[in-house]
């Protein structure tokens, strides 16, 4: 004998409730209809809500940035990193991710006062825990211009050549499976833009595939 209900069912998170003492939402003593309200679920989840909200917000922000990047709305490395930092710049309370958990609340029948216990479960989609490296790669971001004159000047002073020339040489090296220039540039931009996270540096096979897309063979 169990009654269940879905409180939230979205791509990032699913929250549902159930009571093993009821077969339907009616008091077994007086037959009065019971109602599971948002406040009941929120109260039961109060210790987890900040954690759930953090991972859902983070995932949605990174997804939006990924979509904006792919649609061409991001015009420079500076804009990309600035937007990425904003997407990650909000607090969380727990140090260890909690993918799923259970908690409880009680509803009293408003007519006769009979109490009923309900269990709330939530499960976060493992996708919400993906690192920034799973969303973005330096290989893709480095196809953009820098977008900051001061950093462009510091880049040229550091590497002895302007970014467009460095880009061309870097992708030629990648074609030869030499990623030294990409790694050096990634270290430079992380430091210059004070970016705490890193982006992916694909394996050789991945780089060859990406290169074939960006620079398809002539006549192909």
N, C-alpha and C positions, 0 to 999 in steps of 0.2 A: 504494500500500500504506500505509494509515493506520488506526490504532486511536484511537478517541476516547471520552471519557467526560465526563459532567456532574458537577461537584463540588458546585455549589450553583445552584439555579434558583429565585429568589424575585422578588417584585415590585420591590424596590429594586436587586438586583444578581444577575448571572449569572456563574458561574465555571466554566470547562470546561478540559479538558486533551486533548492529542493527541500521538501519536508517528508521524512519517512513515516510520519504519524498521520498524514492526510492523503486521501485519494483524489480529493478536489478541494478547492479553496472555500470550504464551508466548515463552520464549527461543528465538531462531532457531538457536542452537547445540545446546542440550541438551533443549529442549522443556519446561523447567521453567516452571510457571505464575508469572507476575509479579503483583505487587499494588501499585496506586497507593494510598498511604496519606495520611491527613490531614497528617501531618508533612511529606511531600514538597511538597504544594501550599503549605502555610504557609511553609515555608522559601523557596520560590520567590517568594512574594508578600511577603516580610518588609518590603521597602521601601515597599509599597503598603498593607499591612493597616491601619495607623493611619488612613490617608486613607479607605479603604473603610469602616472601622468608624465614622468620624466622620460621613460623609454618610448612612449607613444609620441610625445612631442618631438623628441630627438629624431625618431624614425621619419615622421612626417616632414620635418624641416629638411632632412637630408634628401628625402625623396623629391621634394619640391626643387631643391637646388640641382639635383641630378636631372630632373625634367627641364629646368631652365637652361642648364648647360647644354643638353642635347638639342634643345630647340633654338640655340643660338642667342639666347638673351644675355648670356655672360660674355662680355667683350674683351676682358683682359685678365691676366693672372692676378693683378691687384684686386679686381672686383670679385673674382672667384674666391680668393683667400679671405677677403673681408667678409663676404657672405657666409663662408664656411665657419669662420670664427663666431659670427653672430648666431649661427644655427646651433652651435655647441655651447654657447655662453649662457647657461642657466643652471641653477643649483639642483643637486639631488641629495637626499637624506641618507640613503643606505649605501654602504661601500660594496656590497656583494649583490649582483643582480638576482632577483627572485623571479623565476619563470612562471611558477604557479604556486598556489596556496589555497587553503580553505579557512573559513571563519564562520561565525555563527551570530544569529540574532533571534529574538523572541517577539512574537506578536500575541497580544492578548485580545481575545474576542471582545469587541466593544459592547456587546450585549450582556454576556454572562461572566466575562473575565477569565475564561479558560485560556491558559497559555499554550502556545505551540512554538516549537523550536524549528528554525530554518537554517540550512547550511548554504553558504555562498562559496562558490569556487571561481577562480579566475585562472586564465592561462594566456600568457603573452606569446605571440608568434616568435619563434627563434630568430626570424628575420630582423626584429627590432634591435637585437644585440650586435648586429653586424658592425664591424669597425669601419672607419672612414676609408681604409684601404680597400674594403670590399665594394665601396660605392664609387671611388674615383682613383685614377692613376695619374702620375706625373706625365706619363707618355701623352695622354689626351690633353691635359692642362697646358703642356708646353707648346701646343700648337697656337696658343694665344700670344698676343703682344703683352709686354709687361704692364703698360698702362700707368707708369709712374716715372716721371723724368728723372727725379733724384736717384731712384733705384736703378734706372737704366744707366745713368752715369756711373754709379758705384759698381754695377755689373761690368761695364766696359773697363773700368780701372782694375777690377779684380781679375778678369779673364783676358784682357788685352784685345777685345773685339766686341762689337755691338751685338745685341741679342739676335737680330735677324740672321747675322752670319753664323753665330753660335748655333742657332736652331738648325740651320741647314747642315752644318757639320755634325751636329748631334744625331740627326736622323740618318745621315749617311753612315755614321758609326754604328747606330742601332741595326742598320741593314746588315752590317758585318758581325752582329751579335756582340758588339762592344758597347757597354752601357755606362762607361766611365763618365762621359760628359753629362749624361742624364743624372747620375748620382751626385755629381759635383754641383750641378745646377739646383737640384732638389735641396741639398744642404744649404746653399746660398739663400734661396728664397724662404726656406723655413726660418732661417736666422733673421733675414731682413724684415720679414712680415710678422715675426714673433709667433709663428704657428707651432703649437705644442704637439699636434698630431702629425702623422706622416700619411702619405698617399702611396698607392701600390707601385711597385716597380716589377712589371710582369716578367715572367720567365721568357727565355729566348723564343720558344715556340709561339707564345702569345704575342710577343713583339713582332715576330715575322708576319703573323696573321694581321695585326693592326696596321703594320706598315703597308701590307698589300692593299688594304682598304684606303688608307690615306694617300698613298702614292701608287696607284694601279699601273701595271705595266702598259706601255704604249701599244695601242692596237689590240689590247685585251678587252 
